Amino acid sequence: MPDADRREDMHSILLSDGTATRTREAAPVDLAPVQELHRRCSLGSRALRYHAGKSGISPAEWRQLSCPERGTTLVTTPAERTEHIIAMTNVMRTGQRGVGELAILIEDTWQARGLGTALAEHATTVARRDGHHALAATVTASNKPMLHLLKKLNASPVETTGPVHDLRILL
């Protein structure tokens, strides 16, 4: 889908402390700010998101994440600093028809302010728009904030393999 056909421009989120943010669909030109986001995130935050201590995202990975045919990647910025990406949300297509995969990375200093919950809720809207009837998430048992967030969205366990939980949110 060309950029001109994108269906959603901007989504505003007001955090629990009153800070305004803006979320929009990512574009290929967002690679450098997304790489900066990864550098500002702690090893622990990146490990919870990627299930490994991944230090960043390659140009090839970004091409896949920002390709509308592969799914929808959203980036979030403070309302007053729209060039400064503080979060990335992915709603990617999977091999299962109608099932998208949800993943979120939030810069450490922006965590625990309601942003993750708001982004996950917005992701369900995006997933429905993209034709999904469910969202899947793979989360480690140590990622208590994400497990709590998914519980609020009525996620159901599909499978647990050791410390990894596969959950599904019906839309």
Secondary structure, DSSP 4 states (H G I P E B T S, - for coil): --GGG-S---EEEE-TTS-EEEEEE--GGGHHHHHHHHHHS-HHHHHHHHSS------HHHHHHHT-TTTEEEEEEEETT-TTS--EEEEEEE-SSTTEEEEEEEE-GGG-SSSHHHHHHHHHHHHHHHTT-SEEEEEEETT-HHHHHHHHHTT-EEEEEETTEEEEEEE-
